[in-house]
Amino acid sequence: MSAMANVVVGLVALVHVYILVLEMFLWDTPTGLRVFGQTKEAAAASKVLAANQGLYNGFLAVGLMWGLSLGADGTDVKVFFLACVLVAGVYGALTASRRILFVQAIPAAIGLALVLLS
């Protein structure tokens, strides 16, 4: 169970690295526009906010990687950062896009359950 938990935590971390790249570097590119369903004008107006948001996603990814690097001693760190991802995902699903529930919140909830059960 512990190995499966760590795989899911790693996948959640990778998703957040991907989100960081999208929000910080690709926000106003064709890829970013397509992923976030925005116009060039809307993306240009919100580029700085998106970069800030991307940075926070990067902190979540680093926290999860830190928890993984600690091995068995990283359980509390993984629980904390997965809970942060879960809360952010639920909030994002309620306020921005329902898709965030499936991309962030549900994987974090699965990871959190697996970590707590291992």
N, C-alpha and C positions, 0 to 999 in steps of 0.2 A: 504493500500500500504506500509506503514511503517513497519508493521510486516513482510510482504513478503520480503522487502528489508533487514531487519535484519536477516531473515532466510538465504537468499542467502549470505550475508556477513559472517555469521557464517559458512556456508558450505565452502566458499572460505578459511576461516581461517583454518578449519579442514583439507582441502586438503593440505595446506601448512605445517601443523604439520606433516601430513603423509609424505610429501616430505622430511621434515627435518629428520624424522626417517629413511627413505630409504637412504638418502644421507650421513647422519652422522654415522649411526649404521649398516645398512644392505647393504651397497654398494657392498661389496665383498662376500656376502652370496648368496646362490642359489636364494633367492627372489630378491635381488638387481640385480644380473646378469640377471635374467629373465625380470624384469621390464625395465631395461635400455639396454637390448640386448647386453651385453658385455661379453668378455671372462674373465677368472680369471686373466690373465696377464694384460689386459687393465685396469681392475678394481684395481689391485694392484698398477699399475703405477699412477693411478689418484685418489687414495683414499684420500689423503690430500686435493686435490682440491675439491673433492666432499663434504668433510666434511665442508669446508669453504662455499661452495655453499649452503649446508643444513642450516648452521647458518643464512645466509641471508634469506632463506625461513622462518626460525623461527622468524626473526625480522618482516617479513611481517605479519605472523600470529598473533604475539603479538600486532602489531599496529592495526590490524583489531579488535582484542578482546578488546583493549583499547577503540577504537571508539565505540564499542557496549556497553561497561561498562559505558560510559558517557551519554547514553540515547540520548535524543533529542539534547543535546549539542555536541554530537560526530559526527555530520554530516561532518564537515570539515576534521576530522581525518579519517573517513571512505572513503571520496572522495580521499584524498591524498594517502592512502595505496592501495585502489582499482586501482587508476591510476598507481601506481608503479607496481602492479601485472600485469595490462594490458600491460604496456610497456615491462616488463620482459617476459611476455608470447608471445607477438608478436616477440620480438627479438629472443627468444628461438625457436619459430616456424620457423623463417627465417634461423637460423644458426645451430640448433641442430636437432630438430625433429618436423615435422608438427603436431604430436600428442599433443604437448604443447599448440597449439592454442586451442584445445578442452578441455584440462585439466585445463589450467590456464587463457588464454586470454578471451575466450568467457564467462566463468562464471564471471570473473571480470567485463567485459563489461556489462553483464546483471545486476550485483549487482550495478555497478556505475549508470546505467540508473535508476534503481529502487530507489536508494538513492536520486538521483537528482530530481526525480518525486515526492518523498514523502515529 
